[in-house]
Amino acid sequence: MSEQVLDLTAENFDETVKSGVTLVDFWAPWCGPCQMQTPILEKQVAPAMSGRAKICKVNVDEAQDLAARYGVRGIPAIFLFKDGEVVQQFTGLQRGDALVSALEAALGA
């Protein structure tokens, strides 16, 4: 896991997403598309958003309550939060430029 991509758990989730813009990738280690999404987040999205937005991951096997809270049915599921509220969500493998554009929009850039 990249230093720029944070692992979230039930213990630190709410505190992390409550302020600013945060991208959260709900994933699982057995999910092929999730494994393809990780390098996109680490190599494209996180560097582009460094210092402006938080890029995070939630392992749905370890945080089933969080996945249920947000109605995650398919993974990867990516949620954009602004000040604790979901402003956009994606299901399935996403391109890095699409995620960066969505984050830029959430930041008001």
Contacts in CASP RR format, 6 or more apart in sequence:
PFRMAT RR
TARGET T0000
AUTHOR 0000-0000-0000
METHOD contacts of the structure
MODEL  1
MSEQVLDLTAENFDETVKSGVTLVDFWAPWCGPCQMQTPILEKQVAPAMS
GRAKICKVNVDEAQDLAARYGVRGIPAIFLFKDGEVVQQFTGLQRGDALV
SALEAALGA
1 7 0 8 1.000
1 42 0 8 1.000
1 57 0 8 1.000
2 41 0 8 1.000
2 42 0 8 1.000
2 46 0 8 1.000
4 42 0 8 1.000
4 46 0 8 1.000
4 47 0 8 1.000
4 50 0 8 1.000
4 55 0 8 1.000
5 38 0 8 1.000
5 41 0 8 1.000
5 42 0 8 1.000
5 46 0 8 1.000
5 55 0 8 1.000
5 56 0 8 1.000
5 57 0 8 1.000
6 16 0 8 1.000
6 54 0 8 1.000
6 55 0 8 1.000
6 56 0 8 1.000
6 57 0 8 1.000
7 56 0 8 1.000
7 57 0 8 1.000
7 58 0 8 1.000
7 59 0 8 1.000
8 16 0 8 1.000
8 24 0 8 1.000
8 56 0 8 1.000
8 57 0 8 1.000
8 58 0 8 1.000
8 63 0 8 1.000
8 66 0 8 1.000
9 58 0 8 1.000
9 62 0 8 1.000
9 63 0 8 1.000
10 63 0 8 1.000
10 65 0 8 1.000
10 66 0 8 1.000
13 24 0 8 1.000
13 58 0 8 1.000
13 63 0 8 1.000
13 66 0 8 1.000
16 22 0 8 1.000
16 54 0 8 1.000
16 56 0 8 1.000
17 24 0 8 1.000
17 54 0 8 1.000
17 56 0 8 1.000
17 81 0 8 1.000
17 84 0 8 1.000
18 83 0 8 1.000
18 84 0 8 1.000
19 83 0 8 1.000
19 84 0 8 1.000
20 53 0 8 1.000
20 54 0 8 1.000
20 81 0 8 1.000
20 82 0 8 1.000
20 83 0 8 1.000
20 84 0 8 1.000
21 52 0 8 1.000
21 53 0 8 1.000
21 54 0 8 1.000
21 80 0 8 1.000
21 81 0 8 1.000
21 82 0 8 1.000
21 103 0 8 1.000
21 106 0 8 1.000
21 107 0 8 1.000
22 53 0 8 1.000
22 54 0 8 1.000
22 55 0 8 1.000
22 56 0 8 1.000
22 80 0 8 1.000
22 81 0 8 1.000
22 82 0 8 1.000
22 84 0 8 1.000
23 41 0 8 1.000
23 45 0 8 1.000
23 49 0 8 1.000
23 53 0 8 1.000
23 54 0 8 1.000
23 55 0 8 1.000
23 56 0 8 1.000
23 78 0 8 1.000
23 79 0 8 1.000
23 80 0 8 1.000
23 81 0 8 1.000
23 99 0 8 1.000
23 103 0 8 1.000
24 56 0 8 1.000
24 57 0 8 1.000
24 58 0 8 1.000
24 78 0 8 1.000
24 79 0 8 1.000
24 80 0 8 1.000
24 81 0 8 1.000
25 34 0 8 1.000
25 37 0 8 1.000
25 38 0 8 1.000
25 41 0 8 1.000
25 55 0 8 1.000
25 56 0 8 1.000
25 57 0 8 1.000
25 58 0 8 1.000
25 76 0 8 1.000
25 77 0 8 1.000
25 78 0 8 1.000
26 57 0 8 1.000
26 58 0 8 1.000
26 60 0 8 1.000
26 66 0 8 1.000
26 67 0 8 1.000
26 70 0 8 1.000
26 72 0 8 1.000
26 75 0 8 1.000
26 76 0 8 1.000
26 77 0 8 1.000
26 78 0 8 1.000
26 79 0 8 1.000
27 34 0 8 1.000
27 37 0 8 1.000
27 38 0 8 1.000
27 57 0 8 1.000
27 58 0 8 1.000
27 59 0 8 1.000
27 60 0 8 1.000
27 75 0 8 1.000
27 76 0 8 1.000
28 34 0 8 1.000
28 59 0 8 1.000
28 60 0 8 1.000
28 61 0 8 1.000
28 75 0 8 1.000
29 35 0 8 1.000
29 59 0 8 1.000
29 61 0 8 1.000
30 61 0 8 1.000
31 75 0 8 1.000
31 76 0 8 1.000
33 75 0 8 1.000
33 76 0 8 1.000
33 92 0 8 1.000
33 93 0 8 1.000
34 75 0 8 1.000
34 76 0 8 1.000
36 93 0 8 1.000
37 76 0 8 1.000
37 78 0 8 1.000
37 92 0 8 1.000
37 93 0 8 1.000
37 94 0 8 1.000
38 57 0 8 1.000
40 94 0 8 1.000
40 95 0 8 1.000
40 96 0 8 1.000
40 99 0 8 1.000
41 55 0 8 1.000
41 57 0 8 1.000
41 96 0 8 1.000
41 99 0 8 1.000
44 96 0 8 1.000
44 97 0 8 1.000
44 99 0 8 1.000
44 100 0 8 1.000
45 55 0 8 1.000
45 96 0 8 1.000
45 99 0 8 1.000
45 100 0 8 1.000
45 103 0 8 1.000
46 55 0 8 1.000
48 100 0 8 1.000
48 103 0 8 1.000
49 55 0 8 1.000
49 100 0 8 1.000
49 103 0 8 1.000
52 103 0 8 1.000
52 107 0 8 1.000
53 103 0 8 1.000
53 106 0 8 1.000
53 107 0 8 1.000
58 66 0 8 1.000
58 67 0 8 1.000
60 66 0 8 1.000
60 67 0 8 1.000
60 72 0 8 1.000
60 75 0 8 1.000
67 77 0 8 1.000
70 77 0 8 1.000
70 79 0 8 1.000
70 86 0 8 1.000
73 91 0 8 1.000
74 91 0 8 1.000
74 92 0 8 1.000
75 91 0 8 1.000
75 92 0 8 1.000
76 91 0 8 1.000
76 92 0 8 1.000
76 93 0 8 1.000
76 94 0 8 1.000
77 89 0 8 1.000
77 90 0 8 1.000
77 91 0 8 1.000
77 92 0 8 1.000
78 89 0 8 1.000
78 90 0 8 1.000
78 91 0 8 1.000
78 92 0 8 1.000
78 94 0 8 1.000
78 99 0 8 1.000
79 86 0 8 1.000
79 88 0 8 1.000
79 89 0 8 1.000
80 86 0 8 1.000
80 87 0 8 1.000
80 88 0 8 1.000
80 89 0 8 1.000
80 102 0 8 1.000
80 103 0 8 1.000
80 106 0 8 1.000
81 87 0 8 1.000
82 106 0 8 1.000
87 106 0 8 1.000
88 102 0 8 1.000
88 106 0 8 1.000
90 98 0 8 1.000
90 99 0 8 1.000
90 102 0 8 1.000
END
